[in-house]
């Protein structure tokens, strides 16, 4: 799956009682995905398993959000985030995701499990989309991707400081 997919601007939705599930190894390579996940993304099981989960990353997703996600997972915490992904044909779908470390019988992290619900549409439209656009715009101002990521993350940190909250509490409060 190395082809570039261009966004169509068309959103796919799933039901409020439905849950998209995927599991990855510690490096973020997909090891399992449920049928609804495959249906929404348009990928078959063979096309997904073994691929990096970021293969469906939407270009309007700020890198700083994924940095916070991975920082939380590396700290062995559950992480919550609003995520926009691409489908095989360039449509997109929004989710409210909970990503958790998966542990073996000795308590060692062996991978990650993500369960995604349909997000609050008002929150996505009024809060998340403008925030993500600002973060992506900041990232795009820099020729050096690492500098853009740092600037975007610094901006998000300042917003959270102004609200006297953490990223986790902010996301869960929406």
N, C-alpha and C positions, 0 to 999 in steps of 0.2 A: 504494500500500500504506500508507494512513494509518490503517487501522482498528486499534483496540486489540485485541490477542489476549490472552485470559485463560489462564494456565497450567492444564493439566489434572492435572499431577503424574505423567503417564505418560511413561516414558522410551522413546525409540526407540534402537536400537543398530544398529551395522553391524559387519561382520567385521574381524577383526584384520589381514587382509591387504589390506583396502580403504582407499582414500585419497579423502577429499573434497578437491576443489580449487576454488578461486575466485581470480579476479584482479580488482583494482580499479584505478581511476585514482589519481592522487596525493591526491584528496580523499575517497577511500573509496567511490566509486560503482562498483558491480559492472559489469565489462566481459565477464566469462566465468565460467561455472561448469560443472563436469563433470556427467555424468548422475547419478552417485551423490549428489552434493550436491543436485541437484534432487529425486531420489527421497526422500532423508532429510527435506528441508525441506518437501516437498509443493508447492513452487512450480514453475511452468513457467518455461522460459527467458525468455519475454517478460515475465513478472511480475518476474523478478529483475534482468535486465540494465537498467542505468540507475538502479537503486535504491541508496540508501546501504546499505552492508553492515550497519549497525546496525539495519536494519529488522527483524531477527530476534533482536535482543538480548533475552535473558531478564532479567526484573526482579530475579532473584537474583544477577546478575553485578555485582560492585562496580565503580563508576566508576573507582576508583583502579587497578584492573588494566588497564583500557583506557587510562588516562593513561600508565601505564608502557609499555604496548604502543606507543602513539603516540610517546612520548619516544624509545624505542629505534629506531623506524623513522625518525624525524626525524634521528637520529644515524647513519642509514644502516647499521644493524645488523640482523641476523636476530634475531627475537624469538620466544620460546617461551612458551606459556601454556596453562593448562587453561581451556577456554571452554565455557560452557553456552549453547545457543541455543534459540529457539522454532521450532516448525514452524507451518504454516498453521493447524492446528487447536488449537494450544496445547500439544501434546506437546513434550517437550524432548529434546535429545541433547547428550551431553558429548563433547568432543574434546580431544586434545592437539595443539595447533596450532603450526606453525612458519610465521611470516609473514616474508617476505623482500622487500627492495626489488627491483623490476624495473628494469633499466637499459636505456637505448638503446645504440646502437653507440658513442656518445661517452662512455659511463659515467654519464650523467645519469639520476637516478631519474625514471621516468615513471609509476610505479604500484607496486602491491604484489601478491605472490602468496602465497596461503595454502594449505598442504597440511596436512591434519588426519588423524590416526590415531585409532584407538580408544584411550582412555586406560586406565591401570591402574585397575581398579575399586576396589581397596583404597585406593589413594592418594586417589582422588576422595572416597570415603566417609569415610575417617579423617582426612585432612589438608585437602583442598581445600574440601569442603563446610563444615566448621566454620570455617575461615579466612574464606571468602567470606561466611558468615553474620555473623561478627564485623564484617567490613569494611562490609557493607551496613547492619548495625545502627548503626554509628558514623555512616555517611553520613545515615541517617534521623533522627538526633537533631538535625539542624540545619535550620532554616527556610531558610537560605541554602545553596543547592546547592554553591557554591564553597567555603564554609566546611566543609561535610560532606566534600567531596572532599579538602580539605587535611588534615582530621583523620584520615580513613581512610588517606591516604597516609603521614602522619606515624606512625600506628600500625604500618603495614606496614614502614616504614623502621626503626622501633625493633625490631620482631621480627627483621628481617634483621641489624641491628647486633648483637643479642644472640646470633645464630648465627654472627657473623663471616663473613657471606656477602653476595653480591649477589643481586638478584632472579633474574637469569639462572642463576647457579650453584644457587640454591635450587630453582628449577623443574626444572632438568636433573638434580638429585640425587635427585628423587623416584622 
